[in-house]
Amino acid sequence: MGNICRNKLVQMLDEAVDLGDPKAITEKIAGTLSAAFERGDFELPEEFTRPCTDCYARRLLHHDEERGYTAVVMTWGVGQATPLHDHAGMWCVEGVLSGRVDVTRYNLTGRQNGTYEFERVDQIQAGVGATGSLIPPYEYHVLGNALSDAPSITLHVYGGEMNHCCIYEPQSDGTYQQVKKALSYTA
């Protein structure tokens, strides 16, 4: 197939989003990303691949206002990870472009008096070409670089612009406190 340029990726994402149904959209995007990443068909400009020292980098690759989706590249330095978080009620597909990423999924099992209870569903180590999707209400997870000596890079396609989310901070009694978090892009 040859190298997939950014324009070709956007065209493929547009076609998937035009399907309209979140399940069909996420399946199509996951399949497209998985095949392209496994073959090494997609390369990013260098400015998208640099890790940051203080936290993972989050860089906007594409925003489609008409179709209402965004594609975001995240670069994970050694030891960097997210807290337990949601996806603000929007679908998402995540794919590993390089390196390995630990993914720990959770189900919300209770909510009472401002506290949340979660059950860990599973934890996997995802390598190049691995993809996963989140469709609300199943949208809670933790992501982090699984390598001890190199950055990892992932591509995230959201059914909107994820400019905020909620993170869930563990409490001493085993519950979690929800904290709203604004998200921005890394320069």
CYANA upper distance limits for C-alpha pairs under 8 A (distance plus 0.5 A):
  1 MET  CA     41 ASP  CA      8.04
  2 GLY  CA     41 ASP  CA      6.54
  3 ASN  CA     40 GLY  CA      8.25
  3 ASN  CA     41 ASP  CA      4.91
  3 ASN  CA     42 PHE  CA      6.28
  3 ASN  CA     43 GLU  CA      7.96
  4 ILE  CA      8 LYS  CA      6.40
  4 ILE  CA      9 LEU  CA      6.97
  4 ILE  CA     36 ALA  CA      8.13
  4 ILE  CA     41 ASP  CA      5.90
  4 ILE  CA     42 PHE  CA      5.49
  4 ILE  CA     43 GLU  CA      7.92
  5 CYS  CA      9 LEU  CA      6.85
  5 CYS  CA     42 PHE  CA      7.15
  5 CYS  CA     43 GLU  CA      7.93
  6 ARG  CA     10 VAL  CA      6.69
  7 ASN  CA     11 GLN  CA      6.71
  8 LYS  CA     12 MET  CA      6.77
  9 LEU  CA     13 LEU  CA      6.67
 10 VAL  CA     14 ASP  CA      6.52
 10 VAL  CA     62 HIS  CA      8.10
 11 GLN  CA     15 GLU  CA      6.80
 12 MET  CA     16 ALA  CA      6.86
 12 MET  CA     29 ILE  CA      8.34
 12 MET  CA     32 THR  CA      8.12
 13 LEU  CA     17 VAL  CA      6.61
 13 LEU  CA     29 ILE  CA      7.00
 14 ASP  CA     18 ASP  CA      6.56
 14 ASP  CA     67 ARG  CA      7.94
 15 GLU  CA     19 LEU  CA      7.42
 16 ALA  CA     20 GLY  CA      8.50
 16 ALA  CA     24 ALA  CA      8.14
 16 ALA  CA     25 ILE  CA      5.56
 16 ALA  CA     26 THR  CA      8.28
 16 ALA  CA     28 LYS  CA      6.26
 16 ALA  CA     29 ILE  CA      6.70
 17 VAL  CA     25 ILE  CA      5.93
 17 VAL  CA     67 ARG  CA      7.50
 17 VAL  CA     69 TYR  CA      8.40
 18 ASP  CA     25 ILE  CA      8.32
 18 ASP  CA     67 ARG  CA      8.05
 19 LEU  CA     24 ALA  CA      7.07
 19 LEU  CA     25 ILE  CA      6.50
 20 GLY  CA     24 ALA  CA      8.02
 20 GLY  CA     25 ILE  CA      7.24
 21 ASP  CA     25 ILE  CA      6.46
 22 PRO  CA     26 THR  CA      6.47
 22 PRO  CA     91 TRP  CA      7.21
 22 PRO  CA    135 ILE  CA      7.65
 23 LYS  CA     27 GLU  CA      6.63
 23 LYS  CA    135 ILE  CA      8.04
 24 ALA  CA     28 LYS  CA      6.63
 25 ILE  CA     29 ILE  CA      6.67
 26 THR  CA     30 ALA  CA      6.38
 26 THR  CA     91 TRP  CA      8.09
 26 THR  CA     92 CYS  CA      7.59
 26 THR  CA     93 VAL  CA      6.51
 26 THR  CA    133 SER  CA      6.74
 27 GLU  CA     31 GLY  CA      6.63
 27 GLU  CA    133 SER  CA      8.41
 28 LYS  CA     32 THR  CA      6.65
 29 ILE  CA     33 LEU  CA      6.54
 29 ILE  CA     93 VAL  CA      7.45
 30 ALA  CA     34 SER  CA      6.40
 30 ALA  CA     93 VAL  CA      6.78
 30 ALA  CA     94 GLU  CA      8.04
 30 ALA  CA     95 GLY  CA      7.74
 30 ALA  CA    131 THR  CA      6.14
 30 ALA  CA    132 GLY  CA      7.28
 30 ALA  CA    133 SER  CA      7.81
 31 GLY  CA     35 ALA  CA      6.69
 31 GLY  CA    131 THR  CA      8.45
 32 THR  CA     36 ALA  CA      6.74
 33 LEU  CA     37 PHE  CA      6.38
 33 LEU  CA     95 GLY  CA      6.95
 33 LEU  CA    129 GLY  CA      7.55
 33 LEU  CA    131 THR  CA      7.83
 34 SER  CA     38 GLU  CA      6.50
 34 SER  CA     95 GLY  CA      7.26
 34 SER  CA    129 GLY  CA      4.86
 34 SER  CA    130 ALA  CA      6.38
 34 SER  CA    131 THR  CA      6.54
 35 ALA  CA     39 ARG  CA      6.75
 35 ALA  CA    129 GLY  CA      7.16
 36 ALA  CA     40 GLY  CA      6.62
 36 ALA  CA     41 ASP  CA      5.52
 36 ALA  CA     42 PHE  CA      6.66
 36 ALA  CA    129 GLY  CA      7.99
 37 PHE  CA     41 ASP  CA      6.57
 37 PHE  CA     42 PHE  CA      6.70
 37 PHE  CA     96 VAL  CA      7.87
 37 PHE  CA     97 LEU  CA      6.07
 37 PHE  CA    128 VAL  CA      6.92
 37 PHE  CA    129 GLY  CA      5.29
 38 GLU  CA    128 VAL  CA      6.59
 38 GLU  CA    129 GLY  CA      5.05
 44 LEU  CA     48 PHE  CA      6.81
 44 LEU  CA     49 THR  CA      7.59
 45 PRO  CA     49 THR  CA      7.71
 46 GLU  CA     50 ARG  CA      7.34
 48 PHE  CA     59 ARG  CA      7.12
 48 PHE  CA     73 VAL  CA      7.24
 48 PHE  CA     74 MET  CA      8.41
 48 PHE  CA     75 THR  CA      7.90
 49 THR  CA     75 THR  CA      6.51
 49 THR  CA    153 ILE  CA      7.44
 50 ARG  CA     57 ALA  CA      8.36
 50 ARG  CA     75 THR  CA      7.18
 51 PRO  CA     56 TYR  CA      7.08
 51 PRO  CA     57 ALA  CA      6.45
 51 PRO  CA     75 THR  CA      5.82
 51 PRO  CA     76 TRP  CA      6.48
 51 PRO  CA     77 GLY  CA      5.81
 51 PRO  CA    151 PRO  CA      7.26
 52 CYS  CA     56 TYR  CA      6.57
 52 CYS  CA     57 ALA  CA      6.29
 52 CYS  CA     75 THR  CA      8.37
 52 CYS  CA     76 TRP  CA      8.36
 52 CYS  CA     77 GLY  CA      7.24
 53 THR  CA     77 GLY  CA      7.56
 55 CYS  CA     76 TRP  CA      8.19
 55 CYS  CA     77 GLY  CA      8.03
 55 CYS  CA     80 GLN  CA      6.66
 55 CYS  CA     81 ALA  CA      8.34
 56 TYR  CA     74 MET  CA      7.20
 56 TYR  CA     75 THR  CA      6.24
 56 TYR  CA     76 TRP  CA      5.22
 56 TYR  CA     77 GLY  CA      6.74
 56 TYR  CA     80 GLN  CA      6.42
 56 TYR  CA     81 ALA  CA      7.55
 57 ALA  CA     73 VAL  CA      8.41
 57 ALA  CA     74 MET  CA      5.80
 57 ALA  CA     75 THR  CA      5.51
 57 ALA  CA     76 TRP  CA      7.04
 57 ALA  CA    185 TYR  CA      8.10
 57 ALA  CA    186 THR  CA      6.11
 58 ARG  CA     72 VAL  CA      7.10
 58 ARG  CA     73 VAL  CA      6.41
 58 ARG  CA     74 MET  CA      5.11
 58 ARG  CA     75 THR  CA      7.29
 58 ARG  CA    184 SER  CA      7.94
 58 ARG  CA    185 TYR  CA      5.64
 58 ARG  CA    186 THR  CA      5.72
 59 ARG  CA     72 VAL  CA      6.03
 59 ARG  CA     73 VAL  CA      5.67
 59 ARG  CA     74 MET  CA      6.79
 59 ARG  CA    185 TYR  CA      5.64
 59 ARG  CA    186 THR  CA      5.89
 59 ARG  CA    187 ALA  CA      7.60
 60 LEU  CA     70 THR  CA      8.08
 60 LEU  CA     71 ALA  CA      6.86
 60 LEU  CA     72 VAL  CA      5.08
 60 LEU  CA     73 VAL  CA      6.86
 60 LEU  CA    185 TYR  CA      6.96
 61 LEU  CA     70 THR  CA      8.16
 61 LEU  CA     71 ALA  CA      5.90
 61 LEU  CA     72 VAL  CA      5.74
 61 LEU  CA     73 VAL  CA      6.86
 62 HIS  CA     70 THR  CA      6.05
 62 HIS  CA     71 ALA  CA      5.53
 62 HIS  CA     72 VAL  CA      7.48
 63 HIS  CA     68 GLY  CA      8.13
 63 HIS  CA     69 TYR  CA      6.57
 63 HIS  CA     70 THR  CA      4.82
 63 HIS  CA     71 ALA  CA      6.94
 63 HIS  CA    161 GLU  CA      8.03
 64 ASP  CA     68 GLY  CA      6.03
 64 ASP  CA     69 TYR  CA      5.94
 64 ASP  CA     70 THR  CA      6.68
 65 GLU  CA     69 TYR  CA      7.41
 68 GLY  CA    159 GLY  CA      6.83
 68 GLY  CA    160 GLY  CA      5.54
 68 GLY  CA    161 GLU  CA      7.90
 69 TYR  CA    157 VAL  CA      7.53
 69 TYR  CA    158 TYR  CA      6.00
 69 TYR  CA    159 GLY  CA      5.10
 69 TYR  CA    160 GLY  CA      4.82
 69 TYR  CA    161 GLU  CA      6.74
 70 THR  CA    157 VAL  CA      6.14
 70 THR  CA    158 TYR  CA      5.83
 70 THR  CA    159 GLY  CA      7.35
 70 THR  CA    160 GLY  CA      6.51
 70 THR  CA    161 GLU  CA      6.14
 70 THR  CA    162 MET  CA      8.42
 71 ALA  CA    155 LEU  CA      7.38
 71 ALA  CA    156 HIS  CA      6.11
 71 ALA  CA    157 VAL  CA      4.88
 71 ALA  CA    158 TYR  CA      6.98
 72 VAL  CA    155 LEU  CA      6.26
 72 VAL  CA    156 HIS  CA      5.60
 72 VAL  CA    157 VAL  CA      6.85
 73 VAL  CA    153 ILE  CA      7.59
 73 VAL  CA    154 THR  CA      6.31
 73 VAL  CA    155 LEU  CA      5.07
 73 VAL  CA    156 HIS  CA      6.77
 74 MET  CA    153 ILE  CA      6.23
 74 MET  CA    154 THR  CA      5.75
 74 MET  CA    155 LEU  CA      6.80
 74 MET  CA    156 HIS  CA      8.08
 75 THR  CA    151 PRO  CA      7.22
 75 THR  CA    152 SER  CA      6.35
 75 THR  CA    153 ILE  CA      5.04
 75 THR  CA    154 THR  CA      7.06
 76 TRP  CA     80 GLN  CA      6.27
 76 TRP  CA     81 ALA  CA      7.90
 76 TRP  CA    144 GLY  CA      7.57
 76 TRP  CA    145 ASN  CA      6.13
 76 TRP  CA    151 PRO  CA      5.80
 76 TRP  CA    152 SER  CA      5.57
 76 TRP  CA    153 ILE  CA      6.65
 77 GLY  CA    145 ASN  CA      7.24
 77 GLY  CA    150 ALA  CA      7.32
 77 GLY  CA    151 PRO  CA      5.04
 77 GLY  CA    152 SER  CA      7.26
 78 VAL  CA    145 ASN  CA      6.68
 78 VAL  CA    146 ALA  CA      8.40
 78 VAL  CA    147 LEU  CA      6.94
 78 VAL  CA    148 SER  CA      6.22
 78 VAL  CA    149 ASP  CA      6.74
 78 VAL  CA    150 ALA  CA      6.49
 78 VAL  CA    151 PRO  CA      6.32
 79 GLY  CA    144 GLY  CA      7.65
 79 GLY  CA    145 ASN  CA      6.47
 79 GLY  CA    146 ALA  CA      8.05
 79 GLY  CA    147 LEU  CA      8.20
 79 GLY  CA    148 SER  CA      7.48
 80 GLN  CA    144 GLY  CA      6.17
 80 GLN  CA    145 ASN  CA      6.32
 81 ALA  CA    142 VAL  CA      7.68
 81 ALA  CA    143 LEU  CA      5.99
 81 ALA  CA    144 GLY  CA      4.23
 81 ALA  CA    145 ASN  CA      6.83
 82 THR  CA    142 VAL  CA      6.09
 82 THR  CA    143 LEU  CA      5.97
 82 THR  CA    144 GLY  CA      6.75
 83 PRO  CA    142 VAL  CA      6.29
 83 PRO  CA    143 LEU  CA      8.27
 83 PRO  CA    167 ILE  CA      6.82
 83 PRO  CA    168 TYR  CA      7.56
 83 PRO  CA    169 GLU  CA      8.04
 84 LEU  CA    140 TYR  CA      7.21
 84 LEU  CA    141 HIS  CA      5.91
 84 LEU  CA    142 VAL  CA      5.33
 84 LEU  CA    167 ILE  CA      6.18
 84 LEU  CA    168 TYR  CA      5.95
 84 LEU  CA    169 GLU  CA      7.85
 85 HIS  CA    140 TYR  CA      6.02
 85 HIS  CA    141 HIS  CA      6.32
 85 HIS  CA    142 VAL  CA      7.16
 85 HIS  CA    165 CYS  CA      7.44
 85 HIS  CA    166 CYS  CA      6.11
 85 HIS  CA    167 ILE  CA      4.70
 85 HIS  CA    168 TYR  CA      6.44
 86 ASP  CA    139 GLU  CA      5.80
 86 ASP  CA    140 TYR  CA      5.15
 86 ASP  CA    141 HIS  CA      7.36
 86 ASP  CA    165 CYS  CA      6.46
 86 ASP  CA    166 CYS  CA      6.16
 86 ASP  CA    167 ILE  CA      7.13
 87 HIS  CA     91 TRP  CA      7.90
 87 HIS  CA     92 CYS  CA      8.13
 87 HIS  CA    139 GLU  CA      6.35
 87 HIS  CA    140 TYR  CA      7.75
 87 HIS  CA    162 MET  CA      7.77
 87 HIS  CA    165 CYS  CA      6.18
 87 HIS  CA    166 CYS  CA      8.02
 88 ALA  CA    162 MET  CA      7.66
 88 ALA  CA    164 HIS  CA      7.29
 88 ALA  CA    165 CYS  CA      5.42
 88 ALA  CA    166 CYS  CA      7.44
 89 GLY  CA    136 PRO  CA      6.20
 89 GLY  CA    137 PRO  CA      7.79
 89 GLY  CA    139 GLU  CA      7.98
 90 MET  CA    135 ILE  CA      7.32
 90 MET  CA    136 PRO  CA      6.99
 90 MET  CA    158 TYR  CA      7.25
 90 MET  CA    159 GLY  CA      5.99
 90 MET  CA    160 GLY  CA      7.26
 91 TRP  CA    133 SER  CA      7.82
 91 TRP  CA    134 LEU  CA      5.97
 91 TRP  CA    135 ILE  CA      5.06
 91 TRP  CA    136 PRO  CA      6.95
 91 TRP  CA    139 GLU  CA      8.37
 91 TRP  CA    158 TYR  CA      6.41
 91 TRP  CA    159 GLY  CA      5.75
 92 CYS  CA    133 SER  CA      6.00
 92 CYS  CA    134 LEU  CA      5.69
 92 CYS  CA    135 ILE  CA      7.24
 92 CYS  CA    156 HIS  CA      7.23
 92 CYS  CA    157 VAL  CA      6.01
 92 CYS  CA    158 TYR  CA      4.96
 92 CYS  CA    159 GLY  CA      6.75
 93 VAL  CA    131 THR  CA      7.42
 93 VAL  CA    132 GLY  CA      6.20
 93 VAL  CA    133 SER  CA      4.79
 93 VAL  CA    134 LEU  CA      7.00
 93 VAL  CA    156 HIS  CA      6.15
 93 VAL  CA    157 VAL  CA      5.71
 93 VAL  CA    158 TYR  CA      7.19
 94 GLU  CA    131 THR  CA      5.94
 94 GLU  CA    132 GLY  CA      5.90
 94 GLU  CA    133 SER  CA      6.76
 94 GLU  CA    154 THR  CA      7.21
 94 GLU  CA    155 LEU  CA      6.15
 94 GLU  CA    156 HIS  CA      4.91
 94 GLU  CA    157 VAL  CA      6.97
 95 GLY  CA    128 VAL  CA      8.31
 95 GLY  CA    129 GLY  CA      6.89
 95 GLY  CA    130 ALA  CA      6.16
 95 GLY  CA    131 THR  CA      4.67
 95 GLY  CA    132 GLY  CA      7.10
 95 GLY  CA    154 THR  CA      5.97
 95 GLY  CA    155 LEU  CA      5.80
 95 GLY  CA    156 HIS  CA      7.08
 96 VAL  CA    100 ARG  CA      7.49
 96 VAL  CA    101 VAL  CA      7.77
 96 VAL  CA    126 ALA  CA      7.52
 96 VAL  CA    127 GLY  CA      6.64
 96 VAL  CA    128 VAL  CA      5.42
 96 VAL  CA    129 GLY  CA      6.00
 96 VAL  CA    130 ALA  CA      6.11
 96 VAL  CA    131 THR  CA      7.02
 96 VAL  CA    152 SER  CA      8.28
 96 VAL  CA    153 ILE  CA      6.69
 96 VAL  CA    154 THR  CA      4.97
 96 VAL  CA    155 LEU  CA      7.06
 97 LEU  CA    128 VAL  CA      5.87
 97 LEU  CA    129 GLY  CA      6.85
 97 LEU  CA    152 SER  CA      8.19
 97 LEU  CA    153 ILE  CA      5.93
 97 LEU  CA    154 THR  CA      5.78
 97 LEU  CA    155 LEU  CA      7.32
 98 SER  CA    127 GLY  CA      7.82
 98 SER  CA    128 VAL  CA      5.81
 98 SER  CA    152 SER  CA      5.86
 98 SER  CA    153 ILE  CA      5.58
 98 SER  CA    154 THR  CA      7.53
 99 GLY  CA    127 GLY  CA      6.72
 99 GLY  CA    128 VAL  CA      6.79
 99 GLY  CA    145 ASN  CA      8.38
 99 GLY  CA    146 ALA  CA      8.32
 99 GLY  CA    147 LEU  CA      7.46
 99 GLY  CA    150 ALA  CA      7.94
 99 GLY  CA    151 PRO  CA      7.11
 99 GLY  CA    152 SER  CA      4.78
 99 GLY  CA    153 ILE  CA      6.98
100 ARG  CA    125 GLN  CA      7.05
100 ARG  CA    126 ALA  CA      5.98
100 ARG  CA    127 GLY  CA      4.97
100 ARG  CA    128 VAL  CA      7.18
100 ARG  CA    145 ASN  CA      6.77
100 ARG  CA    146 ALA  CA      5.73
100 ARG  CA    147 LEU  CA      6.70
100 ARG  CA    152 SER  CA      6.43
101 VAL  CA    125 GLN  CA      6.15
101 VAL  CA    126 ALA  CA      5.68
101 VAL  CA    127 GLY  CA      7.09
101 VAL  CA    143 LEU  CA      7.13
101 VAL  CA    144 GLY  CA      5.98
101 VAL  CA    145 ASN  CA      5.20
101 VAL  CA    146 ALA  CA      5.25
101 VAL  CA    147 LEU  CA      8.06
101 VAL  CA    152 SER  CA      7.39
102 ASP  CA    123 GLN  CA      7.47
102 ASP  CA    124 ILE  CA      6.31
102 ASP  CA    125 GLN  CA      5.00
102 ASP  CA    126 ALA  CA      6.72
102 ASP  CA    142 VAL  CA      8.38
102 ASP  CA    143 LEU  CA      6.16
102 ASP  CA    144 GLY  CA      5.74
102 ASP  CA    145 ASN  CA      6.71
102 ASP  CA    146 ALA  CA      5.78
103 VAL  CA    123 GLN  CA      6.03
103 VAL  CA    124 ILE  CA      5.86
103 VAL  CA    125 GLN  CA      6.76
103 VAL  CA    126 ALA  CA      7.60
103 VAL  CA    141 HIS  CA      7.44
103 VAL  CA    142 VAL  CA      6.33
103 VAL  CA    143 LEU  CA      5.34
103 VAL  CA    144 GLY  CA      7.38
104 THR  CA    120 ARG  CA      7.78
104 THR  CA    121 VAL  CA      7.95
104 THR  CA    122 ASP  CA      6.25
104 THR  CA    123 GLN  CA      4.69
104 THR  CA    124 ILE  CA      7.04
104 THR  CA    141 HIS  CA      5.96
104 THR  CA    142 VAL  CA      5.66
104 THR  CA    143 LEU  CA      7.15
105 ARG  CA    120 ARG  CA      6.59
105 ARG  CA    121 VAL  CA      5.92
105 ARG  CA    122 ASP  CA      6.08
105 ARG  CA    123 GLN  CA      6.90
105 ARG  CA    140 TYR  CA      6.60
105 ARG  CA    141 HIS  CA      4.86
105 ARG  CA    142 VAL  CA      7.14
106 TYR  CA    118 PHE  CA      6.60
106 TYR  CA    119 GLU  CA      5.96
106 TYR  CA    120 ARG  CA      4.92
106 TYR  CA    121 VAL  CA      5.61
106 TYR  CA    122 ASP  CA      7.88
106 TYR  CA    140 TYR  CA      5.85
106 TYR  CA    141 HIS  CA      6.09
107 ASN  CA    118 PHE  CA      6.03
107 ASN  CA    119 GLU  CA      5.79
107 ASN  CA    120 ARG  CA      7.02
107 ASN  CA    121 VAL  CA      7.04
107 ASN  CA    138 TYR  CA      7.19
107 ASN  CA    140 TYR  CA      7.07
108 LEU  CA    116 TYR  CA      7.82
108 LEU  CA    117 GLU  CA      6.51
108 LEU  CA    118 PHE  CA      5.06
108 LEU  CA    119 GLU  CA      7.02
108 LEU  CA    140 TYR  CA      8.12
109 THR  CA    116 TYR  CA      8.27
109 THR  CA    117 GLU  CA      5.93
109 THR  CA    118 PHE  CA      5.75
109 THR  CA    119 GLU  CA      6.92
110 GLY  CA    116 TYR  CA      6.21
110 GLY  CA    117 GLU  CA      5.29
110 GLY  CA    118 PHE  CA      7.49
111 ARG  CA    115 THR  CA      6.23
111 ARG  CA    116 TYR  CA      4.98
111 ARG  CA    117 GLU  CA      6.69
112 GLN  CA    116 TYR  CA      7.04
114 GLY  CA    177 GLN  CA      7.40
114 GLY  CA    178 GLN  CA      7.94
115 THR  CA    175 THR  CA      6.71
115 THR  CA    176 TYR  CA      6.10
115 THR  CA    177 GLN  CA      5.68
115 THR  CA    178 GLN  CA      7.49
116 TYR  CA    168 TYR  CA      8.45
116 TYR  CA    175 THR  CA      6.14
116 TYR  CA    176 TYR  CA      5.46
116 TYR  CA    177 GLN  CA      6.81
116 TYR  CA    178 GLN  CA      7.74
117 GLU  CA    174 GLY  CA      8.13
117 GLU  CA    175 THR  CA      5.62
117 GLU  CA    176 TYR  CA      6.71
118 PHE  CA    175 THR  CA      8.01
118 PHE  CA    176 TYR  CA      8.35
125 GLN  CA    146 ALA  CA      7.49
126 ALA  CA    130 ALA  CA      6.05
126 ALA  CA    131 THR  CA      8.27
134 LEU  CA    138 TYR  CA      6.46
134 LEU  CA    139 GLU  CA      5.63
135 ILE  CA    139 GLU  CA      6.60
145 ASN  CA    151 PRO  CA      7.53
145 ASN  CA    152 SER  CA      6.44
146 ALA  CA    152 SER  CA      8.42
147 LEU  CA    151 PRO  CA      7.62
147 LEU  CA    152 SER  CA      7.92
158 TYR  CA    162 MET  CA      7.36
162 MET  CA    183 LEU  CA      7.76
163 ASN  CA    182 ALA  CA      6.51
163 ASN  CA    183 LEU  CA      5.22
163 ASN  CA    184 SER  CA      6.78
164 HIS  CA    180 LYS  CA      7.79
164 HIS  CA    181 LYS  CA      6.03
164 HIS  CA    182 ALA  CA      4.80
164 HIS  CA    183 LEU  CA      5.42
165 CYS  CA    180 LYS  CA      6.56
165 CYS  CA    181 LYS  CA      5.96
165 CYS  CA    182 ALA  CA      7.18
165 CYS  CA    183 LEU  CA      7.83
166 CYS  CA    178 GLN  CA      6.76
166 CYS  CA    179 VAL  CA      5.97
166 CYS  CA    180 LYS  CA      4.91
166 CYS  CA    181 LYS  CA      6.10
167 ILE  CA    178 GLN  CA      6.36
167 ILE  CA    179 VAL  CA      5.82
167 ILE  CA    180 LYS  CA      6.88
167 ILE  CA    181 LYS  CA      7.23
168 TYR  CA    176 TYR  CA      5.92
168 TYR  CA    177 GLN  CA      5.86
168 TYR  CA    178 GLN  CA      5.14
168 TYR  CA    179 VAL  CA      6.69
169 GLU  CA    176 TYR  CA      5.64
169 GLU  CA    177 GLN  CA      5.62
169 GLU  CA    178 GLN  CA      7.00
169 GLU  CA    179 VAL  CA      7.87
170 PRO  CA    174 GLY  CA      7.04
170 PRO  CA    175 THR  CA      6.53
170 PRO  CA    176 TYR  CA      4.93
170 PRO  CA    177 GLN  CA      7.01
171 GLN  CA    175 THR  CA      5.90
171 GLN  CA    176 TYR  CA      5.90
171 GLN  CA    177 GLN  CA      7.33
